[in-house]
Amino acid sequence: MKSTARFDEFSTVDWMDDSARERKRQQIRRATTASAGSLATHVHAAYESMVSWIVLLLVGILIGVNTAFISIVTEWLSGLKLGICSNGWWLNQKFCCWEESESGCAQWHKWDHAIFGADLGFVRWVSYVALGTGMASLCAFLVKQYAPLAAGSGLPEIKAILGGFVIKGFMGGWTLLMKSIGLALAVASGLSVGKEGPAVHMGCCVGNVVSRNFSKYRRNAARQREIVSAAAAAGVAVAFGAPIGGVLFSLEDLSSRFPRKTLWRSFFCALIATVSLQAMNPFWTGKLVMFQTTYDRDWHFFETVFFVLIGVFGGVYGGLCIRFNLKVTALRKRYLANRVVQEVAVLAVLTTAIAYANRFTKQDMGELLGVLLQECKDANGVLCAPDRAREAIWALFWATVIRIGGTVLAYGCKVPCGIFVPSMAIGASFGRMLGAVAQEMHRAHPKWALFSQCAPDTPCITPATYAFLGAAAAMCGVTKVTVAVVVIMYELTGALNFIVPTMIVVMVARIIGDAIVEGGISEQLILLNGLPFLDEAEIEQINELSESSAHISVAAIMRPVDDAFVLPAVGLSLGDLMQLLADSARDGIRGFPVVDNLHDLRVVGYVLRDNIGRALGAISAERDQDTPVVFGAGTLESRRSLINLAELVNTSPVTVRPQLSAETTIEIFCKLGPRVILVTGEDGGHLLGLLTRKDVLRQIRTAHRDDDDGM
């Protein structure tokens, strides 16, 4: 279902207007510097040239510090579900048992021993479930009461914002605070959610909060978008400990426009954020994330068969996960919109009660990935002992099934939640299971032709690398991101010799996933939740609406002039204009075409409602309501007795003919970024209608919805 339900929550950014104002500001600054020549003027000019890098530096540092804080709190809360340290309640199990093994640590007390002083498995289970449910319920309550926009991953909304729309409060300081606190609670509760998606939202919040304190960015959405794009890249970078992968992820999946200047600034911001996180060293291991690892073994060509199977699983998982999650989300919106906390509490009870029974789902997902991606150094432990291989295979199988169900149900509930790490955990569980099966096949039948490349008396198959590839395949399957995933996985492991296998599984996962559902989960949620997002992919949807693209013209999708608010250049009184502004505000109108008169409708330009409101706010109290208002110079009225707003009018708006194809119009919106396009007659002057990005999206989605209903 393709909805337009939330279009009115978003306002549209005019990139062309913002860019023009920035050029004008730069010209004035250069002229002032050249004419003044004083030391203070040159210092200010130097500051102006450096302010972008100052903002990026501050944003990167704050993103790194915030991520470290969340990681520390999440790890402590996760351990709290299992027990408490007698040396200090604020210590998790790792720090409580820093100088001795965790299995034989006298200072760490599981809850049955801490409460009753006895070995009672039921008490441990109840404590695990109760604490996990309490954390999840508290998180849902905080989000519902104080920051509803902090729920979810935030990626669909960020894509819409970077595509040229604004939603008030979505990247504010209060949202950042509640998302940071809520994310630690949600991840630690045991819900099958991750913090990597919300890390992007929090990074963008930091970028917005910091940049709006600088005049250069406060009222220029085009320049602010550069900071938000860079902050998004930094968010991914600290989430995975992969600065280059973060930049590529922002380029490949988030930003609809990514010029070279933004690429360089994103690289700088991601670097600063990663260095800041490294300096904080939240895990006291020197690693940026808990599941960083390295591999010193190579792969064999015959393993390509297993790699393809991993890729198939990743694609099938991604496609089906998206489909089922969309159904769950639709049901949630219909039946559970007013039962947010109760829904999260029930989910937490079910998830923790079932997950406790499996050794792999009971662990925090970051810790689990660290275990699954680690090579076996000896024959100890369920994953490495040959005589426990069957037990490990079945445990991993059920861990995969449990985690899939938990992810489908939990992603999209009203807590901060991401899907990257849950998908990686699912893929890693399946990959490790398949690797263990392949390893057992080799042990049982070392003479098979399939294993002819294996050297005798040496390990031939490394199940940990299968887990690594499974994590990449599952993440690609659910996000449909390819290049960035390969680079992120490389940065996590440094395994250059596994670049080709990673590319194989990612490519197979993408092909299989696209066969099941087009687009990643963020794109599908954009459509389901009615978010405005316009990119060049909409051209394909336009083509789907007719047999030939020539059949879809601007005239078919424009808003006729009779349905629009139009201002005459002369003939309006102050009272009429004030009433028109009030009426248009109720209808969500952001600007008006200006014409010579309401009879000829020859285009003079375009003017923004907010600009008129600010100009009239300073003078309306001093003037009579019958005072004439004009938007041009041609008038017979005395200049002293009228209000001339000609300087507010953009006299060179983007105009097109009604016969122009819709595809070309979409390209104009995507590449130039105007808020509105005026449609004029063949003579180039007579106004016939206008077109906004929302108008195009409404037409496409309404037509698709009608087609779906007719099928």
N, C-alpha and C positions, 0 to 999 in steps of 0.2 A: 504494500500500500504506500503510495507516494503522497504525502500530506503537505499542506502549506499552512498548518495550524499556527506556527510560531513566527510567521513572517513579520507580524506587526510588532514583535518584541525587538526586532533589529532595525536599526537605521543604516542607511547606505552612505559609504564614504565616497567622495569625489576625488579620486587620485589626481586627476588633471588640475582641478582647482587648487588642491593643496600644493602640488608641485609648482604651479604658477606663483602662488603666494610665497613659497620658499625661495624661488628665484628672485622675486622682487625684494624680499628681505635681504638676500645676499648682495644684490646690487646696491641697495641703500647702505649696507654695512661697508662695502668696498669704497663707495663714494665718500662716506663719512671718514673712513680711515685715510683716504688720499687727501682730503681737504684739510682735516684737522692736523695730522702729523704729530700729535703729542704722544708722550710716553704712555699715558693711560689708555689712549685710543689703540695704540699698537699692542698693549698688554691685553686689552679686551678682544682685539682681533685674534691674537694667539689663543686666547681661551675659547673663542668661538670655533676655531679650527680643531681644538682638542676635546671639546665637550662630548663628542660622540664616543671617543675612546674612554673618557672618564666614566660616562654612563655605563658602557659595556664592562669596564673593570668592576664597578660597584655591583652591577647585576650578576656577573660571574661569581664574585666572592660570596654574595648573599645566597645564591643558588647552592653553591657548594656547602656553605655552613648550614643552611636549612636542611639539605639532604642528609648531612652527617647527623644532625639532631634527630631527624625522623628515624634513621637507621639505628641509632643508639636506643631510643625509646622503644622502637618496635622489637628489637632483640630482647630487651629486658621484659617487656610485656609478654612476649612469646614464652620465655622461660618461666614466667610467673604462673602460667597455667599448669606447669609440671611440679613446681616446688618453690622453696624459699631458702635463702642463704642465712645461716645463723650469725655470720660475721657482719651482716648488714642487709637489710631488706632491699636496698637499691642495687645490689650486685646480682647479675645474672649468673647462670651456672658456669659459664666459661671463666669469668673473673673470680667467682667464688672459689673455684678449684684451679686457679692459675698455676700453682706449683705442684699439683698432683693430678692423677687421672680422674676424669669425671665419674668413672664407674666405682672408684674407691675413695670418694671424697666425703670426709666426715662432716664437713661444714654445710654440705648441700642436703637438705631434707625434703623428700617428697611429701606431699600433703598428708598422706595417711600416717607417716611417722611424725610429722610436725603437729598434727592434731591429736592423734590417738596413741602415738608411740608404738604402732604395730603395723605389720605388713597386710594392708587391706586393699586389694585391687579395685573393689567397688568404690571406695572412697576416692582413689586416684581418678577413676573415670568420672565420678560426679563432680569433682573439683575441676577437672579439665573442661567438662561441658558447661558447668555453671559460670566459671570465669570467662570462658570464650563467649558465651551468650551475653554476659554482662557487658563485656567490652563492645560487642557488636551493637547491643541495644543502646548503650550510652552514646556511641558514635552516631547512630541514626537519630537519636533525640537531639544531639547538638546540631547536626546538619539541618534537621527539620525546623528547629526553633530559631537558629541564628544565621544560617547561610545555606538556603536550599540550592543555590547555584554551585555549591561545593560538591554536590552528589555526582556520581558517575566518574568517568575518566576525564571528561572535558575535551577529548580530542575532536569529536564532531563539531563542537562549538568553536574550537580554536581554528579549525579548517575554514569555517564560515567567516570568522573574524579576519583571518589572513587573506580571505578571498574578497574582502572589501565591505564587510558589514560590522556593525558595532552593537553589542548588547550591554546595556547599562549594568554595572556592578559585577559583571562576570569575572573581571580581572582586578577587582578591588582588594584593598588590604584586609578587610574583614573576611572575604572569601579565602584569601591566602592563609590566614590564621586558622580558620575552621577546617580547611582542607588539610593542613599540616597535622593538626591534632587528630582529626578524624581518620586520616590515612594510617597513622600509627596504630590506632585502636582497631580499625577494620582489618588490617593485615595480620596483626597479632591475634585477633579473635579466632582465627582458624577458618574464616570464610575463604572460599577459593577465589581470592582477588589478589591483585598485585599492585605495586606502587609505581611501576614504570610509566604507565599512561598518565596517571595524575601528576607525576613529576613534570611532565610537559606543561600541564595546566598551571602548576605552581611556579614553574620557571617563567611562564608568560605573565603571571600575576606580579612576580618580582620585577620583570622588565617594565610593566605598565606603571607600577607604584613608584619605581625609581625615576623613570623618564618623565613622568608628569610633574616632577619637582623642578624641571628645567624648562625655561621658557621656549627653547628651541623646539621642544616636542609637545608642549602642553596643548596647543591648538592646531597641531599639524598631524593628522592621522597617517598621512603617507610616510612621513619620517618616523613616526612612532612604530609603524609596521616593521621597519627595519630592525628596531630593537626587539620587538616581539618575536620576529623570526629568529633572531640570534638567540634570544632567551629560550625559545622552543628547542633549538639545537643543543643548548647547554643542558636543558632538562633531560633530554635523552642521553647526553654524554655522561652525566653523573649517575643516571639510573643504571647504565650498563658498564660504566667505566670505560667508555669508548668515545673519545672526542671526535674522531673522524667519522665514525658511524653516526654520531648524533647530527653532524652537519649534513651528511648524506640523507639521513632520515627526514630532516626538515625539508631538504631539497626535493626528495622523491615523493613524500607522502603529505606534507603539511602545507607548504607554501605554493600557491598557484602562480606567483611571480617570484623569481629568485635571481635578481641581477648579480653581476660579479661583485659589486660593492657589498651587497648583503652576504654573499658567500664568504668574503674575507672577514667581515665583522662577526659572522656566526662562528667562524673558525677561532677567532680571538676569544670570544665569549666562552665557547666550549672549553678552550684550553684553560682559561682562568678558573672556570668552575671546577674542572677536573683537578687542577693543581690545588685548589682550596680544599676539595674533598680529601685529596691525598695528604695534605698537611694536617687535617683533622684526624685522619686515620681512625675512623669510628670502630673498626673491628679489631684494632691492635694486631693486625696481621700484615700490614703493608698493602693489603688488597683494597681496591676500590669497591668491590662487591664480594659477597661471600662465595660466589661460585666461579671466581677466576681460577684457572688451572693451566697446566702446560702438558704437552704430549711429546714423548721422545721416540715413539714408534711410528713406523710408516704403514701404509695400507697396500693391499694387493689388488690386482686388477679383477680377480674373481669376485671380490667383495662388492663390485658395482651392482651385482644382482641384489644384494641386501640393501645397498644404498637406494636403489630405485624403489624397493618395497617401503623404505622409510619415507621417501618422497610421496609415494602414493598415500600412505597413512596420513602424512601431514596435510595433503590436499583434501582428502576425504574428511578428516577431522575438521579442518577449517571451514569447508563448505557446509557440512552438517551442523557444526557449532553455530555458524552465522544464522542458518535457517531456523534452527530450534530456538536460539536466543531471541530472534525477532518475534517469534510466536509468544515466548514467555514475556517479552517486553510489552507486546500488545495486550496480553491478558492482564499484566500488571497495571497498565495505564487504565484499563477498563474497570477492573474490580478492586484493586488494592491501592488506589491513589490516596485514599484517606486513612489507610492502615499501614503507614510506612514503618513505624517502630515495631508493630506486631509482626509484620512480614519479615523484617530483618531478624527478629528474635527467633521466629520459627525456623528460618533458614539456618541460623547459627546453631540451634539445638540439633537439627538433623545433621548438619555437616560435622560438627564436633563429635556427636555421638557415634556416627559411623566411622569417621576418620580415625578415632582413637584405636579402633580395632586393627588397623594396618600400620605396620612399623614405618612405612614410607609416607603415608598421608598424615600421620601424627606430627611429623616434623614440620617446622617452618619451611616454606617452599625455597627460600634462598639456601638454607642449610641442606635441604634435599638435593638441590641442583649441585651443590658443592660435593655431596657424597656420590651422586650418580655420575658426574663428569670426572671423577678422580680415578686414575689408573690404580690397579691392584699392585701393591708393592710386596705383598706376602699372601699367604693362603688363609688369613684370618678374616672373620666376618662373614655375614650371610652372602654378600655379593662376590666374595673372592674365594671362599672355600669350595673346592670342587665337589665335595660330598653334600653340599647344601644348595647346589645349583637348581634343582627342581623346586625347592622351597622358595628360592629367590625369584624364579620365573613366575610362579603363581602369585607371589606377593606383588610383584611389579605389574602383572596383568590386572589384578584387582585394584591396585593403586591407580592405574590408568583409567579404569572404568569409573571409579569413585570420583576422581578428579574431573573427568569430563562432565559427569552429572552435576557436580558442585559448581563448575565454571558456567555451564549453561544457565543454571538457576540464579547464581549470585551476580553475574555481570549485568549491570544496569539497575540493581537495587539502589535505594536512596542512601548510599554511603559512598565515600570516595573509593573508587575501584578501578583497577586496570586489568587487562586480559593478557598482557605480554608474558609475564612470568608464569601465571597458571598454564598458559599454552606451552611455554618452554618446559615446565615440569611434566606436563602430559606427554609431550614429544620425547623428553629424556627418559621417562619411565618406559614408554614403548620401545625406544631405541635400545635401552639397556637390556630390556627383555629379549628383543630380537638378537642382540649381540650375544647374550647368554645362550640362546638356542643355537646360534651358529657355532659358538665355542664348544657346546656339548656335542654337536654333530661332528666337529673336527676331532674331539677326543674319542668319540665312539668309532669313527671311520676315518682315520688319518690317511688312509691309502686311496681314498676316493679321488677321481680325476679333478673334481672341483677344487681340491686342496693341494694340487700338485705343486703350486708355487711356495708352499709353506716349507720352511727349513725344519729339519728334524730336531727334536729336543729343545725347541725355542717357542715362546708364545707366538702364535700366528694371528689370532683374532683378539682385538682389544675392545671389549664391550663398552668401555667408557667413551670411546670415540663414536660408537653408535648412538650413545645417549646424547653426545654433543651434536651429531647430525640430526637426530630426532628433534632436539630443541629448535634447531634452525628451521626444519621443515614445518613444524607445527606453528611457529611464529609467522612464517611466510604464509602458511595456509589461511590463517585467520586475519592477517593484515594486508596480504597481497603485495607486500614490500619485498623486493628481491635484492638489489645491489646493497642497500643499507644493511640488510640482515647478514649478508655474507661478510661485510666489513666488520660489523659488530661482533660476530662470532670469531673472526680472526683476532680482533683486538682483545677479546676475552681470553683467548688461549695462546696466541702467538704461533699457532700451528700453520705455518706457511704451506707445508706439504699436504694439508687437508683443504686447501682452497678449492681444488677441483671437485672432490667429493661434496663439499658444501654447495658449490654451484649446481651440481647434479641434483641433489635432493631439493634445493630451493626451486630449480626450474621445473622439476616434476610436480612438486607441490603446487606451484602457481598454475600449471596447466590443468591439473586435476581440479583444483579449487575453482578456477574460472569456469570449468565445465559444469560445476554444481550451482554456483551463484556468482554473478558478476560483481566485482568490487569487493573491497575489504569490509570489515564490520563497521568501521567509521563511516564509510560512504552509505552503507545500508541504514545506519541509524540516523544519518542526516535526512534521508528520505522519509523514514518512519516517523521521526519527531518533527518533521515540517520545518527544518532549518533551511535558510536561504544559502545556497552555495552554487555558484555558476563558474564552470570552467569549460575548456574546449571539448570535454567529453559530452557536453550537452548537444554538440553538433550531431553526434551519432543518434541521440534520442530524437532530435528533430527529423533525421532521415527515416527513423522508424515510424514516424507518424504519417508518412506518405510514400508513394512509390518513387517519387522524384523530389529532390531537394528544391527544385524550381517551383513546386506547388506551394511551398511555405514561404510567404513573403512577409515583409514588415507590416503591410496593410492588414494581414490576418491576425496579427498578435498585438498591434499597437492599441493604445487607449485613445479613442476619438476625441477631438477637441471639444465636442459637446459634453463629454464626461470629465473634463479637466477644469481646474481653476486657472483662469487666464487673466492677466493684468493688462489693462490698456496703458500706454505710455502717458496719456493725458486723459483727464476727465474724471478722476477719482478724488473724492474728498477724504480728509483724514479719518472721519467717522466710518465711511464705507470701507476704507482699508483696514481699520482696526477690527471691524466686524468680520471682514474676509479672513483676516489672520486667525481670529478665534474659531471660525467655522472650519478652516483648513486644518487647524491643530487637532480638532476632534476627529478628523478623517485621516490623520497621520500624514498629511501632505507636507513635504519638506521644502518645496520650491515652486516657482511659477514661471511659465513662459510669459514674456513681455511682448506685446504686439502694438502696432501703431494705433489701431482702434479696433473695436469689437466687430466692426462690419467687414473691413478688408482683411484683418488678421495677418498682416505682414509682420514677420518676426523681427523684433528689435534685439532680443537677447533672452537671458534667463537670470532669475534672481532668487536667492535663498530666503526662506521665511525667517530663519533666525537672524540673518543680517538686517532684514527690515525691522524686526522686533527690537534689536539692539539700538538701531538708529532712531526709531520712534520713541524708545524709552527715555531718551535724553531730552526730547523736545516736545512730546505730545502734551505734557501738562501745561506748557506755555502757549499752546496754540488752540484756536477754536476748532470744534469738530467739523466745521464747514471749510476749513483751510484746504485749498487744492494741493494735491500731491502728484508730482510728475516723475517720470523715469527717463526723461530725455530733455534735450535743450530746446526743441521746437515748441514754443508756447507763446501765447499772446498775453499771458498773465504777467503781472509785475513780479520781478524776482524777489522783492521784499515781502510779498504776500503769499508765497507758495513754499512748499517743501520739495526740494529737488533731490531725488535719490538716484540720479543717473549714475553716480560713481559705484553704486552697488551692483549694477547690471553687468553680467558677463555678455559682452556684445558679440562674442564669437563662439557660441555653443556648438556642439557637434550636431550636425543635421544630416539626414539621409532622405532618400526618395522612398515612397511607399512600395516600389517594385523591387527594392533591394532584398536579397535573400536573407532569411533569418540567420543562416550560418555566419554570414559576413558580419551581421550585427552582433552576434555573440562574440566573435573575434575582436570587434571594436571594444566591447565591454571588458573582455579579459585582458587585452593588451594595452589599451589606453586608460581604462578605468573611469569613464565618466559616470556621474550619478544618473543622468538622464540624457536621452537622445531625442531631439525634436524631429518630427517627420514633416517635411514640407512638400509643396506641389512641384510640378515640373518647372515652374518659373523660378524656383529656388527661394521664394519668399513667403508664400501663403501657408500658414500653419494648418496642418491636417490632423495632427495628433502628437502624442509623445510616447516614449517607451522607456521603462526602467528595467533594471535587472530583475526586480521582483515580478514585473509583468511577464517577462520571458519565462521565468521559472514557473509561475502560476499556469501559464498556457501549456507548457510542456507536461507538468505533473497532472493537471486536470485532464488533459487528453489521454495520458497514460492510464489514469484512474478509470476514465470512461471505457477505454479499451479493455482493461482488466475486468470491469463489471460486465462487459458484453460477452466475455469469453465463457 
